[in-house]
Amino acid sequence: MTSEDSVGHFALPSEPDRKAPPPAQETGRMESKQERSCVLVVEDDFLIAMQTDIALRAAGYEVVGPATTADEAVALARAAQPTLAVMDIRLASTRDGIDAARQLYQDFAIRCIFATAHDDAHTRGRAEPYAPLGWLRKPYTMPSLVSVVAEALALLRQS
């Protein structure tokens, strides 16, 4: 990974609030509130979660989370009704990201981008019934994350 591909700085939110995300900033890229998309971040590694949050907000997306467990992901999805989720597979609980993706898909019709080091054929097979929007293999760059999210949102808008 080159310095050009990674986020150049890191800032912690002063008051993290998992329940209610702050409003997204208007950018030239996003024309109206209706066009803005909400992304649920499900990641149990604090630094990756914060980098993901920063990168997605900088790209103009509203972000909710991070959720660190499947149960937190479901609760945040119920409250915020995100457009999609960026989902790690290994989470800080007995239920993994595929379990969370199943419940998000079945209960709320929310699809996921899996961002994980675990993308073997068996894992992909377990996730396939829940219509993944994409796979991002860890370690990934923040520009590649933003690109995959943009592609997934374009796909959702077409369907």
DSSP file (Angstrom, degrees, kcal/mol; ACC not computed):
  #  RESIDUE AA STRUCTURE BP1 BP2  ACC     N-H-->O    O-->H-N    N-H-->O    O-->H-N    TCO  KAPPA ALPHA  PHI   PSI    X-CA   Y-CA   Z-CA
    1    1 A M              0   0    0      0, 0.0     2,-0.2     0, 0.0   139,-0.0   0.000 360.0 360.0 360.0 130.2    0.0    0.0    0.0
    2    2 A T    >>  -     0   0    0      1,-0.1     3,-1.1     0, 0.0     4,-0.7  -0.569 360.0-111.0 -94.9 162.8    1.4    3.4   -1.0
    3    3 A S  G >4 S+     0   0    0      1,-0.3     3,-0.5    -2,-0.2    -1,-0.1   0.789 117.8  62.3 -64.2 -25.0    0.8    6.6    0.9
    4    4 A E  G 34 S+     0   0    0      1,-0.2    -1,-0.3     3,-0.0     4,-0.1   0.794 103.5  49.4 -67.8 -27.3   -1.3    7.8   -2.1
    5    5 A D  G <4 S+     0   0    0     -3,-1.1   137,-0.6     2,-0.1   139,-0.3   0.585 104.1  68.4 -88.8 -11.5   -3.7    4.9   -1.5
    6    6 A S  S << S-     0   0    0     -4,-0.7     2,-0.3    -3,-0.5   135,-0.1  -0.647  93.5 -91.0-111.4 165.3   -4.3    5.4    2.2
    7    7 A V        -     0   0    0     -2,-0.2    -2,-0.1     1,-0.1    -1,-0.1  -0.570  33.9-147.8 -70.5 131.9   -6.0    8.0    4.4
    8    8 A G  S    S+     0   0    0     -2,-0.3     2,-0.3    -4,-0.1    -1,-0.1   0.620  72.2  26.6 -82.3 -13.7   -3.3   10.5    5.3
    9    9 A H        -     0   0    0     42,-0.1     2,-0.4     2,-0.0    -2,-0.0  -0.933  63.4-145.1-144.2 166.4   -4.6   11.4    8.7
   10   10 A F        +     0   0    0     -2,-0.3     2,-0.4    44,-0.0    41,-0.1  -0.995  15.8 177.9-138.9 130.1   -6.7   10.0   11.5
   11   11 A A        -     0   0    0     -2,-0.4    43,-0.1    39,-0.1    -2,-0.0  -0.995  20.2-139.1-133.4 138.6   -9.1   11.8   13.8
   12   12 A L        -     0   0    0     -2,-0.4     2,-0.1     1,-0.0    -2,-0.0  -0.760  29.3-110.2 -93.9 140.3  -11.3   10.4   16.5
   13   13 A P        -     0   0    0      0, 0.0    -1,-0.0     0, 0.0    37,-0.0  -0.439  21.2-134.2 -66.0 144.1  -14.8   11.7   16.9
   14   14 A S  S    S+     0   0    0      1,-0.3    -2,-0.0    -2,-0.1     0, 0.0   0.860  96.5  16.7 -70.1 -35.1  -15.2   13.7   20.1
   15   15 A E  S    S-     0   0    0      2,-0.0    -1,-0.3    -3,-0.0     2,-0.1  -0.721  80.7-152.3-137.9  86.0  -18.4   12.0   21.1
   16   16 A P        -     0   0    0      0, 0.0     2,-0.4     0, 0.0    -4,-0.0  -0.363  14.4-173.9 -61.7 135.1  -19.0    8.8   19.3
   17   17 A D        -     0   0    0     48,-0.2    48,-0.3     1,-0.1    -2,-0.0  -0.929  14.4-178.0-134.8 107.8  -22.8    8.1   19.1
   18   18 A R  S    S+     0   0    0     -2,-0.4    47,-0.2     1,-0.2    -1,-0.1   0.703  78.2  57.3 -79.0 -19.4  -23.8    4.7   17.7
   19   19 A K  S    S+     0   0    0      1,-0.3    -1,-0.2    45,-0.1    -2,-0.0   0.917 112.8  24.9 -83.5 -43.9  -27.5    5.4   17.9
   20   20 A A  S    S-     0   0    0     45,-0.0    -1,-0.3    44,-0.0    -3,-0.0  -0.939  74.5-144.6-129.2 110.8  -28.1    8.5   15.8
   21   21 A P        -     0   0    0      0, 0.0    43,-0.1     0, 0.0     3,-0.1  -0.408  25.9-110.9 -71.5 147.1  -25.6    9.5   13.1
   22   22 A P        -     0   0    0      0, 0.0    41,-0.3     0, 0.0    -5,-0.0  -0.397  47.6 -85.4 -69.7 157.3  -24.9   13.2   12.5
   23   23 A P        -     0   0    0      0, 0.0     2,-0.1     0, 0.0     0, 0.0  -0.323  48.7-108.8 -63.8 145.9  -26.3   14.6    9.3
   24   24 A A        -     0   0    0      1,-0.1     2,-0.2    -3,-0.1    38,-0.1  -0.430  32.7-108.8 -73.4 148.5  -24.1   14.2    6.2
   25   25 A Q        -     0   0    0     36,-0.2     2,-0.3    32,-0.2    -1,-0.1  -0.522  32.0-114.9 -73.2 142.0  -22.3   17.2    4.8
   26   26 A E        -     0   0    0     -2,-0.2     2,-0.3     3,-0.0     5,-0.1  -0.627  40.4-177.9 -75.0 137.1  -23.6   18.5    1.5
   27   27 A T        -     0   0    0      3,-0.4     3,-0.3    -2,-0.3    32,-0.0  -0.870  42.0-109.8-129.8 165.8  -21.0   18.1   -1.2
   28   28 A G  S    S+     0   0    0     -2,-0.3    -1,-0.0     1,-0.2    -2,-0.0   0.779 116.4  59.7 -64.6 -25.6  -20.9   19.0   -4.9
   29   29 A R  S    S+     0   0    0      1,-0.1     2,-0.6     2,-0.0    -1,-0.2   0.859 100.5  56.7 -72.8 -37.1  -21.0   15.3   -5.7
   30   30 A M        -     0   0    0     -3,-0.3    -3,-0.4     1,-0.1    -1,-0.1  -0.870  68.1-166.6-101.1 123.1  -24.3   14.7   -4.0
   31   31 A E        +     0   0    0     -2,-0.6     2,-0.3     1,-0.1    -1,-0.1   0.860  62.0   2.9 -81.6 -38.2  -27.1   16.9   -5.3
   32   32 A S  S >> S-     0   0    0      1,-0.1     4,-1.1    -6,-0.0     3,-0.7  -0.941  71.4-102.9-147.5 166.4  -29.9   16.5   -2.7
   33   33 A K  T 34 S+     0   0    0     -2,-0.3     3,-0.5     1,-0.3    -1,-0.1   0.858 119.7  58.8 -58.5 -35.5  -30.7   14.8    0.6
   34   34 A Q  T 34 S+     0   0    0      1,-0.2    -1,-0.3    -3,-0.0    -3,-0.0   0.839 105.1  49.5 -63.7 -33.3  -32.8   12.2   -1.4
   35   35 A E  T <4 S+     0   0    0     -3,-0.7    -1,-0.2     2,-0.1    -2,-0.2   0.694  89.0 101.1 -81.1 -18.8  -29.7   11.2   -3.3
   36   36 A R     <  -     0   0    0     -4,-1.1     2,-0.4    -3,-0.5    25,-0.1  -0.358  63.6-147.1 -66.3 147.0  -27.5   10.8   -0.2
   37   37 A S        -     0   0    0     23,-0.2    25,-2.1    45,-0.0     2,-0.5  -0.922   3.9-137.1-120.4 144.2  -27.0    7.3    0.9
   38   38 A C  E     -a   62   0A   0     -2,-0.4    45,-2.3    23,-0.2    46,-1.3  -0.859  17.6-162.7-101.4 129.8  -26.6    5.9    4.4
   39   39 A V  E     -ab  63  84A   0     23,-2.7    25,-2.3    -2,-0.5     2,-0.5  -0.957   9.1-147.0-116.9 124.9  -24.0    3.3    4.9
   40   40 A L  E     -ab  64  85A   0     44,-2.5    46,-3.0    -2,-0.5     2,-0.6  -0.792  13.8-150.8 -87.2 126.6  -23.9    1.0    8.0
   41   41 A V  E     - b   0  86A   0     23,-2.5    26,-2.6    -2,-0.5     2,-0.6  -0.894  13.5-176.0-102.1 123.1  -20.4    0.1    9.1
   42   42 A V  E     +ab  67  87A   0     44,-2.9    46,-2.3    -2,-0.6     2,-0.3  -0.923  29.5 131.8-121.0 102.7  -20.0   -3.3   10.8
   43   43 A E        -     0   0    0     24,-1.9    48,-0.1    -2,-0.6    26,-0.1  -0.955  42.2-160.4-156.9 126.5  -16.4   -3.7   11.9
   44   44 A D  S    S+     0   0    0     46,-0.5     2,-0.8    -2,-0.3    24,-0.1   0.547  72.9  89.9 -92.1  -6.1  -15.0   -4.8   15.3
   45   45 A D     >  -     0   0    0      1,-0.2     4,-2.7     2,-0.0     5,-0.2  -0.825  69.4-152.3 -89.7 113.7  -11.5   -3.4   14.7
   46   46 A F  H  > S+     0   0    0     -2,-0.8     4,-2.5     1,-0.2     5,-0.2   0.881  90.2  48.3 -56.9 -46.1  -11.7    0.2   16.0
   47   47 A L  H  > S+     0   0    0      2,-0.2     4,-2.4     1,-0.2    -1,-0.2   0.912 113.6  46.3 -65.3 -42.2   -9.1    1.7   13.8
   48   48 A I  H  > S+     0   0    0      2,-0.2     4,-2.6     1,-0.2    -1,-0.2   0.915 112.4  52.0 -64.3 -41.6  -10.5    0.2   10.6
   49   49 A A  H  X S+     0   0    0     -4,-2.7     4,-2.4     1,-0.2    -2,-0.2   0.916 111.9  45.4 -61.1 -43.5  -14.0    1.3   11.6
   50   50 A M  H  X S+     0   0    0     -4,-2.5     4,-2.6     2,-0.2    -1,-0.2   0.899 112.9  49.5 -69.6 -40.2  -12.8    4.9   12.2
   51   51 A Q  H  X S+     0   0    0     -4,-2.4     4,-2.5     2,-0.2    -2,-0.2   0.912 112.4  49.3 -62.6 -41.3  -10.9    5.0    8.9
   52   52 A T  H  X S+     0   0    0     -4,-2.6     4,-2.5     2,-0.2     5,-0.2   0.930 111.2  49.3 -62.1 -46.5  -13.9    3.6    7.1
   53   53 A D  H  X S+     0   0    0     -4,-2.4     4,-2.5     1,-0.2     5,-0.2   0.937 112.7  46.9 -57.8 -49.5  -16.2    6.2    8.7
   54   54 A I  H  X S+     0   0    0     -4,-2.6     4,-2.4     1,-0.2    -2,-0.2   0.919 113.4  48.1 -61.1 -46.0  -13.8    9.1    7.8
   55   55 A A  H  X S+     0   0    0     -4,-2.5     4,-1.3     1,-0.2    -1,-0.2   0.910 113.7  46.1 -64.1 -43.3  -13.4    7.9    4.2
   56   56 A L  H  <>S+     0   0    0     -4,-2.5     5,-2.4     2,-0.2     4,-0.2   0.904 113.7  48.0 -69.1 -40.7  -17.2    7.5    3.6
   57   57 A R  H ><5S+     0   0    0     -4,-2.5     3,-1.6    -5,-0.2   -32,-0.2   0.906 109.0  54.1 -64.3 -40.6  -18.1   10.8    5.2
   58   58 A A  H 3<5S+     0   0    0     -4,-2.4    -1,-0.2     1,-0.3    -2,-0.2   0.815 105.4  54.8 -62.5 -29.3  -15.4   12.5    3.2
   59   59 A A  T 3<5S-     0   0    0     -4,-1.3    -1,-0.3    -5,-0.2    -2,-0.2   0.480 127.0-101.5 -82.6  -3.0  -17.0   11.0    0.1
   60   60 A G  T < 5S+     0   0    0     -3,-1.6     2,-0.2     1,-0.3   -23,-0.2   0.549  76.6 134.4  99.0   8.4  -20.4   12.5    1.0
   61   61 A Y      < -     0   0    0     -5,-2.4     2,-0.4   -25,-0.1    -1,-0.3  -0.629  56.6-122.2 -91.5 150.1  -22.1    9.5    2.5
   62   62 A E  E     -a   38   0A   0    -25,-2.1   -23,-2.7    -2,-0.2     2,-0.4  -0.723  33.8-156.6 -80.8 139.2  -24.1    9.4    5.8
   63   63 A V  E     -a   39   0A   0     -2,-0.4     2,-0.4   -41,-0.3   -23,-0.2  -0.965  13.9-169.9-125.6 137.2  -22.6    6.8    8.1
   64   64 A V  E     -a   40   0A   0    -25,-2.3   -23,-2.5    -2,-0.4     3,-0.2  -0.974  44.8 -24.9-122.5 141.6  -24.1    4.9   10.9
   65   65 A G  E     -     0   0A   0     -2,-0.4   -48,-0.2   -48,-0.3     2,-0.1  -0.732  32.5-128.1 113.7-166.0  -22.1    2.8   13.3
   66   66 A P  E     -     0   0A   0      0, 0.0     2,-0.4     0, 0.0    -1,-0.3   0.306  38.3-169.5 -85.3 147.4  -19.8    1.2   13.8
   67   67 A A  E     -a   42   0A   0    -26,-2.6   -24,-1.9    -3,-0.2     3,-0.1  -0.838   7.3-169.5 -93.2 140.1  -21.5   -1.9   15.0
   68   68 A T        +     0   0    0     -2,-0.4    24,-2.2   -26,-0.2     2,-0.3   0.511  68.1  39.7-108.3  -8.4  -19.1   -4.4   16.5
   69   69 A T  S  > S-     0   0    0     22,-0.2     4,-2.1     1,-0.1     5,-0.1  -0.891  84.2-111.3-134.1 165.1  -21.5   -7.4   16.8
   70   70 A A  H  > S+     0   0    0     25,-0.5     4,-2.2    -2,-0.3     5,-0.2   0.902 118.3  52.8 -62.3 -41.7  -24.3   -8.9   14.7
   71   71 A D  H  > S+     0   0    0      1,-0.2     4,-2.3     2,-0.2    -1,-0.2   0.904 108.8  49.0 -63.7 -41.2  -26.8   -7.8   17.3
   72   72 A E  H  > S+     0   0    0      2,-0.2     4,-2.8     1,-0.2     5,-0.2   0.903 109.3  53.8 -62.9 -40.2  -25.6   -4.2   17.2
   73   73 A A  H  X S+     0   0    0     -4,-2.1     4,-2.4     1,-0.2    -2,-0.2   0.918 109.9  46.6 -60.4 -44.1  -25.7   -4.2   13.4
   74   74 A V  H  X S+     0   0    0     -4,-2.2     4,-2.4     2,-0.2    -1,-0.2   0.914 112.6  49.6 -65.6 -43.2  -29.4   -5.4   13.4
   75   75 A A  H  X S+     0   0    0     -4,-2.3     4,-1.9     2,-0.2    -2,-0.2   0.918 113.2  46.1 -63.2 -43.5  -30.3   -2.7   16.0
   76   76 A L  H  X S+     0   0    0     -4,-2.8     4,-3.0     2,-0.2     5,-0.4   0.892 112.1  51.4 -66.7 -38.7  -28.6    0.1   14.1
   77   77 A A  H  X S+     0   0    0     -4,-2.4     4,-2.3    -5,-0.2    -2,-0.2   0.909 109.1  50.8 -63.4 -41.5  -30.2   -1.1   10.8
   78   78 A R  H  < S+     0   0    0     -4,-2.4    -1,-0.2     1,-0.2    -2,-0.2   0.906 117.7  39.5 -62.0 -41.5  -33.7   -1.1   12.5
   79   79 A A  H  < S+     0   0    0     -4,-1.9    -2,-0.2    -5,-0.2    -1,-0.2   0.886 128.4  27.5 -77.2 -40.0  -33.2    2.4   13.7
   80   80 A A  H  < S-     0   0    0     -4,-3.0    -3,-0.2    -5,-0.2    -2,-0.2   0.653  82.6-145.7-102.5 -17.7  -31.4    4.0   10.8
   81   81 A Q     <  -     0   0    0     -4,-2.3   -43,-0.2    -5,-0.4    -4,-0.1   0.952  27.5-158.8  48.3  60.1  -32.6    2.0    7.7
   82   82 A P        -     0   0    0      0, 0.0   -43,-0.2     0, 0.0     3,-0.1  -0.196  23.3-125.4 -67.0 161.5  -29.3    2.3    5.9
   83   83 A T  S    S-     0   0    0    -45,-2.3    28,-0.5     1,-0.2     2,-0.3   0.879  86.0 -18.5 -72.4 -39.8  -29.1    1.9    2.1
   84   84 A L  E     -bc  39 111A   0    -46,-1.3   -44,-2.5    26,-0.2     2,-0.4  -0.938  64.8-121.9-156.0 173.2  -26.4   -0.8    2.5
   85   85 A A  E     -bc  40 112A   0     26,-1.8    28,-2.9    -2,-0.3     2,-0.7  -0.966   6.3-144.2-126.3 143.9  -23.8   -2.2    4.9
   86   86 A V  E     -bc  41 113A   0    -46,-3.0   -44,-2.9    -2,-0.4     2,-0.5  -0.953  37.8-165.9-100.9 114.2  -20.1   -2.6    4.8
   87   87 A M  E     -bc  42 114A   0     26,-3.2    28,-2.4    -2,-0.7     2,-0.2  -0.900  21.8-154.1-119.6 122.2  -19.7   -5.8    6.7
   88   88 A D        -     0   0    0    -46,-2.3    28,-0.2    -2,-0.5     3,-0.1  -0.550  16.7-142.1 -77.3 156.0  -16.7   -7.6    8.3
   89   89 A I  S    S+     0   0    0     26,-0.2     8,-3.7    -2,-0.2     2,-0.6   0.918  85.3  58.1 -87.4 -50.8  -17.1  -11.4    8.6
   90   90 A R  S    S+     0   0    0      6,-0.2   -46,-0.5     7,-0.1     2,-0.2  -0.722  74.1 175.1 -85.1 120.1  -15.4  -11.9   11.9
   91   91 A L        -     0   0    0     -2,-0.6     2,-1.7     2,-0.3   -22,-0.2  -0.708  45.7 -94.0-121.1 171.2  -17.1   -9.9   14.6
   92   92 A A  S    S+     0   0    0    -24,-2.2     2,-0.3    -2,-0.2   -24,-0.1  -0.310 100.2  54.8 -83.7  53.6  -16.8   -9.5   18.4
   93   93 A S  S    S-     0   0    0     -2,-1.7    -2,-0.3     2,-0.2   -24,-0.0  -0.957  97.3 -92.3-165.5 177.8  -19.5  -12.1   19.1
   94   94 A T  S    S+     0   0    0     -2,-0.3     2,-0.4     2,-0.1    -1,-0.1   0.811 107.4  72.8 -74.1 -28.6  -20.5  -15.7   18.5
   95   95 A R  S    S-     0   0    0      1,-0.1   -25,-0.5    -3,-0.0    -2,-0.2  -0.714  78.7-148.5 -84.7 135.6  -22.6  -14.6   15.4
   96   96 A D     >  -     0   0    0     -2,-0.4     4,-2.0    -6,-0.1    -6,-0.2  -0.305  31.1 -88.3 -97.7-176.2  -20.5  -13.6   12.5
   97   97 A G  H  > S+     0   0    0     -8,-3.7     4,-2.7     1,-0.2    -8,-0.1   0.786 125.2  55.8 -64.2 -29.2  -21.0  -11.0    9.7
   98   98 A I  H  > S+     0   0    0     -9,-0.3     4,-2.5     2,-0.2    -1,-0.2   0.889 106.4  51.0 -71.1 -37.6  -22.8  -13.5    7.5
   99   99 A D  H  > S+     0   0    0      2,-0.2     4,-1.9     1,-0.2    -2,-0.2   0.924 113.1  46.1 -61.0 -43.2  -25.3  -14.1   10.3
  100  100 A A  H  X S+     0   0    0     -4,-2.0     4,-2.7     2,-0.2    -2,-0.2   0.919 111.1  52.0 -64.8 -43.4  -25.8  -10.4   10.5
  101  101 A A  H  X S+     0   0    0     -4,-2.7     4,-2.6     1,-0.2     5,-0.2   0.891 107.2  53.8 -60.6 -40.2  -26.0  -10.1    6.7
  102  102 A R  H  X S+     0   0    0     -4,-2.5     4,-2.8     1,-0.2     5,-0.3   0.940 111.9  43.6 -58.8 -47.7  -28.7  -12.8    6.7
  103  103 A Q  H  X S+     0   0    0     -4,-1.9     4,-2.7     2,-0.2     5,-0.5   0.898 113.6  50.4 -68.8 -39.3  -30.8  -10.9    9.2
  104  104 A L  H  X S+     0   0    0     -4,-2.7     6,-1.9     2,-0.2     4,-1.8   0.915 115.6  43.9 -61.8 -41.9  -30.3   -7.5    7.5
  105  105 A Y  H  X S+     0   0    0     -4,-2.6     4,-1.1     4,-0.3    -2,-0.2   0.929 119.6  40.1 -69.5 -46.7  -31.3   -9.0    4.2
  106  106 A Q  H  < S+     0   0    0     -4,-2.8    -2,-0.2    -5,-0.2    -3,-0.2   0.881 125.1  34.4 -73.2 -38.7  -34.3  -11.0    5.4
  107  107 A D  H  < S+     0   0    0     -4,-2.7    -3,-0.2    -5,-0.3    -2,-0.2   0.825 138.2  12.1 -87.2 -32.6  -35.7   -8.5    7.9
  108  108 A F  H  < S-     0   0    0     -4,-1.8    -3,-0.2    -5,-0.5    -2,-0.2   0.393  91.0-118.6-128.8   0.7  -34.9   -5.1    6.1
  109  109 A A     <  +     0   0    0     -4,-1.1     2,-0.5    -5,-0.4    -4,-0.3   0.826  61.4 152.2  58.3  33.3  -33.9   -6.0    2.5
  110  110 A I        -     0   0    0     -6,-1.9    -1,-0.2    -9,-0.1     2,-0.2  -0.843  30.6-154.7 -96.7 127.0  -30.5   -4.4    3.2
  111  111 A R  E     -c   84   0A   0    -28,-0.5   -26,-1.8    -2,-0.5     2,-0.3  -0.616   9.5-137.2-100.3 161.9  -27.6   -5.9    1.2
  112  112 A C  E     -c   85   0A   0     18,-0.4    21,-3.7    -2,-0.2    22,-0.8  -0.836  15.4-145.6-123.5 152.7  -23.9   -5.9    2.1
  113  113 A I  E     -cd  86 134A   0    -28,-2.9   -26,-3.2    -2,-0.3     2,-0.6  -0.985  32.9-138.0-103.4 123.1  -20.5   -5.3    0.8
  114  114 A F  E     -cd  87 135A   0     20,-2.6    22,-3.3    -2,-0.5     2,-0.6  -0.763  19.6-173.2 -88.3 122.8  -18.2   -7.8    2.6
  115  115 A A  E     + d   0 136A   0    -28,-2.4     2,-0.3    -2,-0.6   -26,-0.2  -0.915  37.3 120.4-115.7  99.9  -14.9   -6.2    3.7
  116  116 A T  E    S- d   0 137A   0     20,-2.0    22,-1.7    -2,-0.6     3,-0.1  -0.972  70.7-127.9-158.1 160.5  -12.9   -9.1    5.1
  117  117 A A  S    S+     0   0    0     -2,-0.3     2,-1.0    20,-0.2    20,-0.1   0.500  97.6  80.2 -88.1  -8.2   -9.8  -11.2    4.9
  118  118 A H        +     0   0    0      1,-0.1    -1,-0.1     5,-0.0    -3,-0.0  -0.720  47.3 130.0-104.4  83.2  -12.1  -14.3    4.9
  119  119 A D        +     0   0    0     -2,-1.0    -1,-0.1     4,-0.1    18,-0.0  -0.078  27.4 140.2-126.8  35.3  -13.3  -14.6    1.3
  120  120 A D     >  -     0   0    0      1,-0.1     4,-2.7     4,-0.0     5,-0.2  -0.190  69.5 -95.8 -70.6 171.0  -12.6  -18.2    0.5
  121  121 A A  H  > S+     0   0    0      1,-0.2     4,-2.3     2,-0.2     5,-0.1   0.871 123.9  51.9 -59.9 -40.2  -15.1  -20.3   -1.5
  122  122 A H  H  > S+     0   0    0      2,-0.2     4,-2.0     1,-0.2    -1,-0.2   0.935 112.2  45.6 -62.8 -45.6  -16.8  -21.7    1.6
  123  123 A T  H  > S+     0   0    0      1,-0.2     4,-1.7     2,-0.2    -2,-0.2   0.920 113.2  49.4 -64.7 -44.3  -17.4  -18.2    3.1
  124  124 A R  H  X S+     0   0    0     -4,-2.7     4,-1.8     1,-0.2    -1,-0.2   0.883 109.3  53.6 -62.6 -37.0  -18.6  -16.8   -0.2
  125  125 A G  H  < S+     0   0    0     -4,-2.3    -1,-0.2    -5,-0.2    -2,-0.2   0.888 107.1  50.6 -64.3 -39.5  -21.0  -19.7   -0.6
  126  126 A R  H  < S+     0   0    0     -4,-2.0    -1,-0.2     1,-0.2    -2,-0.2   0.855 115.6  43.2 -64.4 -34.4  -22.4  -19.1    2.9
  127  127 A A  H >< S+     0   0    0     -4,-1.7     3,-2.3     1,-0.2    -2,-0.2   0.731  90.9  86.3 -84.4 -23.4  -23.0  -15.4    2.0
  128  128 A E  G >< S+     0   0    0     -4,-1.8     3,-1.8     1,-0.3    -1,-0.2   0.810  79.1  61.6 -53.3 -40.0  -24.4  -15.9   -1.5
  129  129 A P  G 3  S+     0   0    0      0, 0.0    -1,-0.3     0, 0.0    -2,-0.1   0.700  99.5  59.2 -61.4 -15.0  -28.0  -16.4   -0.5
  130  130 A Y  G <  S-     0   0    0     -3,-2.3   -18,-0.4    -4,-0.1    -2,-0.2   0.123 111.2-118.9-104.9  20.7  -28.0  -12.9    0.9
  131  131 A A    <   -     0   0    0     -3,-1.8   -19,-0.2     1,-0.1    -3,-0.1   0.887  29.6-147.0  51.2  60.7  -27.1  -11.2   -2.4
  132  132 A P        -     0   0    0      0, 0.0   -19,-0.2     0, 0.0    -1,-0.1  -0.254   7.5-148.5 -56.9 142.8  -23.7   -9.5   -1.6
  133  133 A L        -     0   0    0    -21,-3.7     2,-0.3     1,-0.3   -20,-0.2   0.624  69.7 -38.2 -85.3 -15.6  -23.1   -6.3   -3.4
  134  134 A G  E     -d  113   0A   0    -22,-0.8   -20,-2.6     2,-0.0     2,-0.4  -0.950  51.7-112.5 170.3 172.2  -19.4   -6.9   -3.5
  135  135 A W  E     -d  114   0A   0     -2,-0.3     2,-0.5   -22,-0.2   -20,-0.2  -0.998  16.8-169.1-131.3 131.8  -16.3   -8.2   -1.7
  136  136 A L  E     -d  115   0A   0    -22,-3.3   -20,-2.0    -2,-0.4     2,-0.4  -0.979  19.5-141.6-120.8 116.0  -13.4   -6.1   -0.5
  137  137 A R  E     -d  116   0A   0     -2,-0.5   -20,-0.2   -22,-0.2   -22,-0.1  -0.647  34.2 -90.8 -83.5 127.1  -10.3   -8.2    0.6
  138  138 A K  S    S+     0   0    0    -22,-1.7     2,-0.1    -2,-0.4     3,-0.0  -0.558 108.0  47.7 -75.8 143.1   -8.5   -6.9    3.6
  139  139 A P  S    S+     0   0    0      0, 0.0     2,-0.3     0, 0.0    -2,-0.1   0.539  83.1 158.5 -79.3 143.4   -6.2   -5.1    3.7
  140  140 A Y        -     0   0    0     -4,-0.1     2,-0.2    -2,-0.1    -2,-0.1  -0.853  38.4-112.8-125.8 162.1   -7.9   -2.6    1.4
  141  141 A T     >  -     0   0    0     -2,-0.3     4,-1.8     1,-0.1  -135,-0.2  -0.588  23.7-120.6 -91.5 157.7   -7.4    1.1    0.7
  142  142 A M  H  > S+     0   0    0   -137,-0.6     4,-2.5    -2,-0.2     5,-0.2   0.887 113.5  55.4 -66.9 -38.4   -9.9    3.7    1.6
  143  143 A P  H  > S+     0   0    0      0, 0.0     4,-2.1     0, 0.0    -1,-0.2   0.896 108.1  49.6 -60.9 -35.9  -10.2    4.9   -2.1
  144  144 A S  H  > S+     0   0    0   -139,-0.3     4,-2.3     2,-0.2    -2,-0.2   0.881 109.8  51.6 -69.5 -35.3  -11.0    1.3   -3.1
  145  145 A L  H  X S+     0   0    0     -4,-1.8     4,-2.4     2,-0.2     5,-0.2   0.951 110.6  47.2 -61.2 -50.1  -13.6    1.1   -0.3
  146  146 A V  H  X S+     0   0    0     -4,-2.5     4,-2.4     1,-0.2    -2,-0.2   0.885 112.1  51.5 -60.5 -39.3  -15.3    4.3   -1.6
  147  147 A S  H  X S+     0   0    0     -4,-2.1     4,-2.3    -5,-0.2    -1,-0.2   0.919 110.2  47.4 -64.7 -44.2  -15.2    3.1   -5.1
  148  148 A V  H  X S+     0   0    0     -4,-2.3     4,-2.4     2,-0.2    -2,-0.2   0.889 111.9  50.7 -66.0 -38.8  -16.8   -0.2   -4.2
  149  149 A V  H  X S+     0   0    0     -4,-2.4     4,-2.5     2,-0.2    -2,-0.2   0.926 110.4  49.6 -63.8 -44.0  -19.5    1.6   -2.2
  150  150 A A  H  X S+     0   0    0     -4,-2.4     4,-2.1     1,-0.2    -2,-0.2   0.911 112.0  48.2 -61.4 -42.5  -20.2    3.9   -5.2
  151  151 A E  H  X S+     0   0    0     -4,-2.3     4,-2.2     2,-0.2    -1,-0.2   0.906 111.7  50.0 -64.4 -41.6  -20.5    1.0   -7.6
  152  152 A A  H  X S+     0   0    0     -4,-2.4     4,-2.4     1,-0.2    -2,-0.2   0.906 110.2  49.6 -64.3 -41.6  -22.8   -0.9   -5.2
  153  153 A L  H  X S+     0   0    0     -4,-2.5     4,-2.2     2,-0.2    -1,-0.2   0.884 109.5  51.8 -65.5 -37.8  -25.1    2.2   -4.8
  154  154 A A  H  X S+     0   0    0     -4,-2.1     4,-1.5     2,-0.2    -1,-0.2   0.909 109.8  50.1 -63.0 -41.2  -25.2    2.6   -8.6
  155  155 A L  H  X S+     0   0    0     -4,-2.2     4,-1.2     1,-0.2    -2,-0.2   0.913 110.3  49.7 -62.2 -43.5  -26.3   -1.1   -8.8
  156  156 A L  H  < S+     0   0    0     -4,-2.4     3,-0.2     1,-0.2    -1,-0.2   0.880 108.6  52.4 -64.2 -37.7  -29.0   -0.6   -6.2
  157  157 A R  H  < S+     0   0    0     -4,-2.2    -1,-0.2     1,-0.2    -2,-0.2   0.813 107.7  52.8 -68.4 -29.1  -30.3    2.5   -8.0
  158  158 A Q  H  <        0   0    0     -4,-1.5    -1,-0.2     1,-0.2    -2,-0.2   0.773 360.0 360.0 -75.2 -26.8  -30.6    0.5  -11.3
  159  159 A S     <        0   0    0     -4,-1.2    -1,-0.2    -3,-0.2    -2,-0.2   0.470 360.0 360.0 -91.5 360.0  -32.6   -2.3   -9.7
